[in-house]
Amino acid sequence: MTMAACGSVTAATLGLPTSSAFPTEKSVLPKAMFAAKTGAPLSAKTKQHLVHAVTSITLLALLRPSNTGLEASARMPEVLVLGIRLADGVHDTPDDVIELIASQRKSGIVFAVVRDVPHEGMTREECQFVVRRAIPGRAGHTPTFRVFHGPWEPSGETFLDVNGATMDELWASFCSQTILGSVDCNDLDARIAREEHIRELEATVAKLSADHARAKNPNHRNEIYAKLHKAKNELATLTQ
């Protein structure tokens, strides 16, 4: 069997079980298929991205209990790894296309987004993992989803570790690897919230530091300093 590929990225290069790899002849998914499944007209922006920003959508791997050895889960029966090849000159993942595709399946999808970028006078292929994950909310309320991105890295240096005892834990681990750079699937929502709060505080500290340097009025400078001091202390506590 010839393994499906998105650029140079395959199930094997990602470190996934070869038994989970999809054959090339069955792997290419027509972009129009996802547009047709929505049941509603696409926005002009999403249609533009789907047609012009994405060159191809490829099913690289399908992970199930049968090929991972993990315990089955009714909530997460399988996890797909989809390759998204960006068109020449497109350097940012179109989140609306990710949302379009991921919203059509209950199972988890890890997107391996592949692009070509200039690097040291040459062209380098890079890969970024992307997931769409539900944000914790109150019981009984419609869940809210967000698209999360991992860092761009050379394609040969991007890997997914099959980790956990169940398919639920595998999906949580893939999300953790993408969002936090860790295979640990424990307390994931709380850890994501903590990291986001840290980033918010870092942005606040940077802004307040700049505001403090520009302020001329002593009273105003003191007010800004008090806020800056509080934000720095909270940030220090979270990052200890």
N, C-alpha and C positions, 0 to 999 in steps of 0.2 A: 504493500500500500504506500502510495505517495502522500505524505502528510500535507494538510492544508497549510498555506503560508500567507501572511500579510507582510509584504516586503520580505525581509529575511526572518521575520518572527514566526515561529511555529510552536506547537505544544512542547516539543523537545527542547527548543532554545529557552523556553520559559521554565523548564524544569518540571513539567507536568508529566504524569504517567503516559507512556506511549499508547497504552490501551484507551486513553481518553481522547486521543487525537482523532480528528475527522479527516476522511479521505478527500483529496483535492477535488475529485469529480463531483462531490456532493456539497462542497463547502461554500460556494459563492451564493450569497443571498441577494436577490434583486432589490434595489432600493425602492422601487415602486411598490413592492409587497408591503412595506411598513407604512407607506402613505395610504394604501388601500384599506389597511386594517383599522385605521383610526375611527372610521365611521363619521368623521366630520372633516370639513375642508381644512387643509393646512394653512397656517399663516403664510403670507408672502415671504417673510424672513426665513421660516423653517424650510419652505419649499426651495428657496434659493440655496440654502446651506446644503440640503440633501442632494440637490442636483449638481452644484458647482464646488462645494467645499469638500465633499467626500467622493473619493474615486471608487472605492469598493468597500463592501461589508462581507467579511469572511468568518464562517464558523470554524474556529481553530480547535476547540476542545469542548467536550461535554462530560462533566464529572458527575458520576453517580455512585451509589453504594457499591455497585458491581465492579467498578474499576478503581475505586479508591480504598475499599475495605472499611469504609466508615459506616456507622450506624445510620439507617434510613430515618428520614424525618418527613412527617406529613406537611409541615410548613415549608420545607426546603427540599423537595425531592431530587433536585439536580441544580448544578451551577454551570452556566455557559461561559465560555471565554470567546468573545467576538473580537476580531481584528477590524479596526476602522482605519483605512488608508486615506490620509488627507491629500488633497490635490496640491500640485506644485504651487508654491507661494503662500499656501495656507499654513500658518504656524500655531494657531490656537484651536483647541478642541471646541466644536460647536455644541454647546450644552443642550440646545433645543433638539438636536438630532439624537443625542444620548437619551434625553427625556422621552422623545417619541418612541424609540426602540424599547427602552427599558420598561416603560409603562404598559407595554402590551404583553408582558409575561409576569407571572407571579413568582417564578423562580429568580434567583439572583443571576446577574450578568456582570462579569468583569470585562470591561472594554480595554483592549490593548490598542491604543491609538498610535499610529505610526506616521512620522513625517520626515521630510528631508530638509536639512537646514545648512546654511554655510558654516564652515568651521575650519579655521586656519588655512584659508585659501582653497579649501576643498568642500565637498558636500558630505555631510554625515547623516546617517539614518538614526533617528531617535524614537523612543517608545515611552508612552505615558499610560499608566493604569488609571482608569476612571470607573467609579461606581455610583449608582443612584441608590440612596439609602433613606429609609423612613426616619424622621426626626421624632423623638419621644414626645407624646402629647397626652392629653387627658383621655381616659377611657370613654368610649362611646363617640368620640369626635373623629371626623374624617382625618386619616393620617396625612401628614405633610412630608413630601419627599424633597431631598436635595441632591445635587450632583457634586461629588467630591473628586478632586484630582490628586494624583501623585506627582512627583517631580519628573521632568523630562530627563531621560538618561540614554546613553548609547544603547542601541537595540540589543547588542550582545551582553549587556550588563543588567538586563531586567529579568527578574525571576519571581515566580509565585511558589511559595512553600505550601504544600498540602499539609495542613496542621489541624488538630482537633480530633475528637472521638466521634462526632456526629456530623451530618451534613449541615445542620444549623451552625455548629462551631466552625466548620470549614468556611461557610459564607462570612461569619463574623471575623474570622482570621484574615480572609481576603480583603475585607473592608478595612481592617486594622492595618494590614500591610500597605494598602493604598493610601489611607488617610494619615496614619501615624508612623509608618515605617517599622511596624512591629508585628510579629506573628501572634502576639498575645491577644486572645479573643475575650478575656474577662473584663467585665464592667466597661464595655466598649463605649456605650453612650455617654457615661460619665466622663470617660477619658477624652472623648471628642469634645465635649462641652468645656472641659478644663483647658484643652489646648486652644480652643477658639477664644476663651476668655483671656488667656495669656496673650494671644495675638492682638486682641482688642486693647488690652492694657499697654502693650508695647507701642501701638499706634497712638494711644492717648498720651503716653509719656513723651513720645517724639514731638507731638503737636504742642503739648504744654511747654516743653523745653524751648521750642522755637518761639512760642508766644511770650515766654518769660524773657527771652533775650531781646525781643523787640519792644517790650513794654517800657514806657517812659515814666508813667505816673507811679510813684512809690506804692500807693495803696493798691493799685491794680496789680503791680508786680508781686506784692505780698499775697493777694488773693490767688494769683496763678501759682505761686510757690506752694501755698498750702495744698492746693489740688494736686500739684505735681508730687509733693512729698507723700501724700496719701496713696496716689497711684503707684509710685515706686515701692512703697512698703507692701502694698497688696501683691505687686508683681514678684517681689523678693520672696514673699511667703509661698506663693504658688510654684516658684521655680527652685525652691530649696531641695 
